[in-house]
C-alpha cells in the first residue's frame, strides 16, 4: 500500500525502468509521434497530477504527494510487455468533443494490488491486499475501478479545457488487455505516468494512455502554446469590475504626535492634567499601514483638516 511501513524509505521515485520521453517523434524505424514537441501535453499532465491528488486523498484517507513522470511514446504492445503479468485494471475512457460521437479513447491503467488496497480501505479495512492476488477482479473490485474512473474524468476534463472541450466517459474495466476493443498492439500510444505517495513510503504508479490517433484532431492545439493569446475582456464585465474596485473604501488617518511618558506619570494622571505634545509643520498621512504622504494641519469649512503637501512613493528602496 502507499503508506505501508514495510516499504518506507524507498529509493528514488523514478526507479521503474522506462524509456526516456522522445519529443523527436521517432522510435526505431516507425514515426510514432506526429506531434513533435510534447511539452504541451507534459504541462497538461502536471496540471492533472493536482486533480488526481484530490481524487485519491479521500480514498486513502491521508495527505499524499502526486506528480507526473516524463512522457513516453511507444507501441501498445511494447507497453504491455513492460508491465508485469500480475492483476491489472484496464479501464477505457471514451473521448468525445461537444456535440459529436466518440472519436477515440484514453486508457486508465492501475495495478491490481493497489485497487484491492483501495477496496479494503473503502469498506473500513486497513488497506491490506491479499497475499496472493486473484486472476481477475470481483464485481466489487470492478465497481471500485469504475468509481475511480468516474472521479478522474472530472479533473481530466478540466485539465484539457484550455486546449479542447473533451468529455471522458469510463467504460467497462478489463483485467486482460487482450480483451480491450478499439486498440491494437501496433497502435502508438502516449503514456502519461503519475506517482502517488504518502510521506516517505514507496510510490504507487498509475498510467493514463492516450491513443495517438485519438489526439490527431487536436494536433494544432498540442503543438501550440498552452497559454495562448489572451482573450479580449468582456466590456460589461470590465466596467463592472472597475466600478467595484473604485468603490472600495480605505481609512485615512494622520498621527499628530506620539508623546512618550514614564509609567509613574501614567499612574498619577487625573482629570484636568495636561500632557504636552509637539509636532512639526507637516504630519504624516497614512492609508492602512502605508504612508500616502504628508500635509499641514489647518481648517476647512469650519472643520479640522489636513492639506496634502507631498505624496510619498517607494522607488528602489528610497522614499521620494
C-alpha positions in Angstrom: 0.0 0.0 0.0 1.0 3.6 -0.4 1.7 4.1 3.3 2.8 0.6 4.2 5.5 0.9 6.9 7.3 -2.1 5.5 8.0 -0.2 2.3 9.2 3.1 3.9 12.4 4.8 2.8 12.2 3.7 -0.8 14.7 4.7 -3.4 14.2 7.4 -5.9 10.6 7.7 -7.2 11.7 7.2 -10.8 13.0 3.7 -10.0 10.8 1.9 -12.5 12.8 1.4 -15.7 11.3 3.2 -18.6 12.4 4.7 -21.9 13.1 8.4 -21.9 10.4 10.6 -23.4 11.0 11.3 -27.1 10.0 14.6 -28.3 11.5 13.9 -31.7 8.6 11.6 -32.6 10.8 8.8 -33.8 11.3 5.5 -32.0 13.1 2.9 -34.2 12.0 3.0 -37.9 8.4 4.0 -37.3 7.3 7.5 -36.6 5.1 7.1 -33.6 4.6 10.7 -32.6 3.3 13.0 -35.3 3.1 16.0 -32.9 6.8 16.7 -32.4 7.3 18.6 -29.2 5.3 17.1 -26.4 5.9 19.8 -23.8 2.3 20.9 -24.1 1.0 17.5 -23.1 3.6 17.3 -20.3 2.3 20.6 -19.0 -1.3 19.2 -19.0 -0.1 16.1 -17.1 1.5 18.3 -14.4 -1.9 20.0 -14.0 -3.8 16.7 -14.0 -1.5 15.5 -11.2 -3.0 18.1 -8.9 -6.5 16.8 -9.8 -5.5 13.2 -9.2 -4.3 14.1 -5.8 -7.8 15.4 -4.9 -9.2 12.0 -6.1 -7.0 9.7 -4.2 -6.6 11.6 -0.9 -10.2 10.9 0.2 -9.8 7.2 -0.8 -6.6 6.8 1.0 -7.8 8.9 3.9 -4.5 10.8 4.2 -2.4 13.5 2.6 -0.4 12.4 -0.4 2.0 13.7 -3.0 1.2 13.3 -6.7 3.5 14.1 -9.6 3.7 13.5 -13.4 6.5 11.4 -14.8 8.1 12.3 -18.2 6.0 11.2 -21.2 6.8 8.2 -23.3 5.6 7.4 -26.9 5.6 3.7 -27.8 3.6 0.9 -29.3 0.9 -0.5 -27.2 2.4 -4.0 -27.4 5.7 -2.7 -26.1 3.9 -1.0 -23.2 2.1 -4.3 -22.3 5.4 -6.1 -22.5 6.9 -3.7 -19.9 4.2 -4.4 -17.4 4.2 -7.4 -15.1 1.9 -10.3 -15.6 0.0 -9.6 -12.4 -3.5 -8.4 -11.9 -4.0 -5.1 -13.7 -7.1 -2.9 -14.2 -7.5 -1.7 -17.8 -10.2 1.0 -18.0 -11.1 2.5 -21.4 -12.1 6.2 -21.3 -14.1 7.2 -24.3 -13.1 10.7 -25.6 -15.8 12.9 -27.2 -16.0 16.5 -28.1 -19.1 18.6 -27.6 -21.9 17.5 -29.9 -20.0 14.6 -31.5 -19.8 10.9 -31.2 -16.8 9.2 -29.7 -13.8 9.6 -31.8 -11.2 7.9 -29.7 -10.3 6.7 -26.3 -7.8 7.0 -23.5 -6.8 4.1 -21.3 -6.6 4.3 -17.5 -4.3 1.6 -16.0 -3.8 0.6 -12.4 -2.0 -2.2 -10.6 -4.5 -4.8 -9.2 -2.8 -4.8 -5.8 -3.4 -1.0 -5.4 -7.1 -1.5 -6.5 -7.6 -4.1 -3.8 -5.9 -2.0 -1.2 -8.3 0.9 -2.0 -11.2 -1.5 -1.9 -10.3 -2.7 1.6 -10.0 0.9 2.8 -13.4 1.7 1.2 -15.0 -1.0 3.3 -13.4 0.2 6.5 -10.3 -2.0 6.5 -6.6 -1.1 6.9 -5.8 -1.1 3.2 -4.4 -4.7 3.0 -4.4 -6.7 -0.2 -4.4 -10.5 -0.4 -1.0 -12.1 -0.3 -1.9 -14.0 -3.5 -3.7 -11.8 -6.0 -6.6 -13.3 -7.9 -6.6 -13.7 -11.7 -9.4 -11.3 -12.2 -11.4 -8.7 -10.3 -14.5 -9.4 -8.3 -17.7 -7.4 -9.0 -16.7 -5.2 -6.0 -13.2 -4.6 -7.5 -14.6 -3.7 -10.9 -17.0 -1.3 -9.2 -14.1 0.3 -7.4 -12.2 0.8 -10.6 -15.3 2.3 -12.2 -15.8 4.6 -9.3 -12.2 5.9 -9.6 -12.7 6.3 -13.3 -15.8 8.4 -12.8 -13.9 10.6 -10.2 -10.9 11.0 -12.6 -13.0 12.2 -15.5 -13.8 15.5 -13.8 -10.2 16.8 -13.3 -9.3 15.2 -16.6 -11.9 17.3 -18.5 -10.9 20.4 -16.6 -7.2 19.8 -17.5 -8.0 19.7 -21.2 -10.3 22.7 -21.0 -7.7 25.3 -22.1 -6.9 23.3 -25.3 -10.1 21.4 -26.2 -13.5 20.7 -24.8 -13.3 16.9 -24.4 -15.5 14.7 -22.4 -14.1 11.5 -20.9 -16.5 8.6 -20.1 -15.2 5.4 -18.4 -16.2 2.1 -20.0 -16.0 -1.5 -18.7 -12.9 -2.4 -16.8 -10.9 -5.4 -18.1 -8.3 -7.5 -16.2 -6.9 -8.8 -19.5 -5.6 -6.3 -22.0 -6.2 -8.7 -24.9 -10.0 -8.1 -24.3 -9.7 -4.4 -25.0 -11.6 -3.2 -28.1 -10.5 -0.4 -30.4 -6.8 -0.7 -29.6 -4.2 -2.9 -31.3 -0.7 -3.9 -30.3 0.8 -1.8 -33.2 -1.1 1.3 -32.2 1.0 4.2 -31.0 0.1 5.5 -27.5 1.4 8.4 -25.4 2.0 7.1 -21.9 1.5 9.6 -19.1 2.5 8.2 -15.7 1.6 9.6 -12.3 3.3 8.8 -9.0 1.3 8.7 -5.7 3.0 8.5 -2.3 2.3 9.3 1.3 5.3 10.7 3.3 8.4 8.6 2.6 6.5 5.5 1.5 7.2 3.7 -1.7 5.2 5.4 -4.5 2.4 3.7 -6.5 2.2 4.5 -10.2 -0.9 4.8 -12.3 -0.9 5.3 -16.1 -3.1 7.2 -18.5 -2.6 6.2 -22.1 -3.7 8.5 -25.0 -4.1 6.9 -28.4 -2.0 9.0 -30.9 -4.8 8.5 -33.4 -7.4 10.0 -31.0 -5.2 13.1 -30.4 -4.7 13.8 -34.1 -7.8 16.1 -34.3 -6.2 18.2 -31.6 -2.8 18.4 -33.2 -3.0 22.1 -33.7 -3.7 22.7 -30.0 -1.0 20.3 -28.9 1.7 21.9 -31.0 0.7 25.4 -29.8 1.4 27.1 -26.5 -0.7 26.1 -23.5 -1.2 29.8 -22.7 -2.2 31.3 -26.0 -3.3 34.7 -27.0 -5.3 36.4 -24.2 -8.9 36.7 -25.0 -10.5 40.2 -25.2 -12.2 41.0 -21.9 -15.9 41.5 -21.9 -16.6 45.3 -21.8 -19.5 45.0 -19.4 -17.5 42.8 -17.1 -14.5 45.1 -17.2 -16.7 48.1 -16.5 -18.4 46.4 -13.6 -15.0 45.3 -12.2 -13.7 48.8 -12.5 -16.7 50.3 -10.7 -16.4 47.8 -7.9 -12.7 48.5 -7.5 -13.2 52.2 -7.4 -15.9 51.9 -4.7 -13.6 50.1 -2.3 -13.3 52.2 0.9 -10.0 52.9 2.7 -9.5 54.5 6.1 -7.2 57.6 6.0 -5.6 58.7 9.3 -2.9 61.1 10.5 -0.8 61.0 13.7 -0.2 64.5 15.0 2.0 63.4 17.9 3.1 60.3 19.8 4.3 61.6 23.2 6.3 59.2 25.5 5.8 59.4 29.3 7.1 57.3 32.2 4.8 54.8 33.9 4.9 56.8 37.1 3.2 59.7 35.3 0.6 57.5 33.8 -0.3 56.1 37.3 -0.7 59.5 38.7 -2.8 61.1 35.9 -6.1 62.6 36.9 -8.8 64.6 35.2 -7.6 68.1 34.2 -3.9 67.1 33.8 -2.2 68.2 30.6 0.1 66.1 28.5 2.2 68.4 26.4 2.8 67.4 22.7 4.7 69.0 19.9 4.7 68.4 16.2 6.3 69.9 13.2 4.7 71.9 10.3 3.9 68.7 8.5 2.3 65.5 9.7 2.2 62.0 8.0 -0.9 60.9 6.2 -1.5 57.1 6.4 -3.7 54.7 4.4 -3.7 51.4 6.4 -0.1 50.7 7.3 1.3 52.6 4.2 2.3 56.2 4.1 0.4 58.2 1.5 2.3 61.4 2.0 2.4 64.4 4.4 0.5 67.6 4.9 -0.1 70.6 7.1 -2.8 70.9 9.8 -5.5 73.6 9.4 -9.2 74.1 9.0 -11.6 73.9 6.1 -15.2 75.0 6.2 -15.1 75.1 9.9 -13.6 71.6 10.3 -10.1 70.5 11.2 -8.4 69.3 8.1 -5.0 68.4 6.6 -3.8 69.9 3.3 -1.6 67.4 1.4 1.7 69.0 0.6 3.7 65.9 -0.6 3.0 62.4 -1.8 5.3 59.6 -0.8 6.4 56.7 -3.0 8.9 53.9 -2.6 11.2 53.6 -5.6 14.1 51.1 -5.3 14.1 51.4 -1.5 14.2 55.2 -1.5 11.3 57.4 -0.2 10.7 60.3 -2.5 
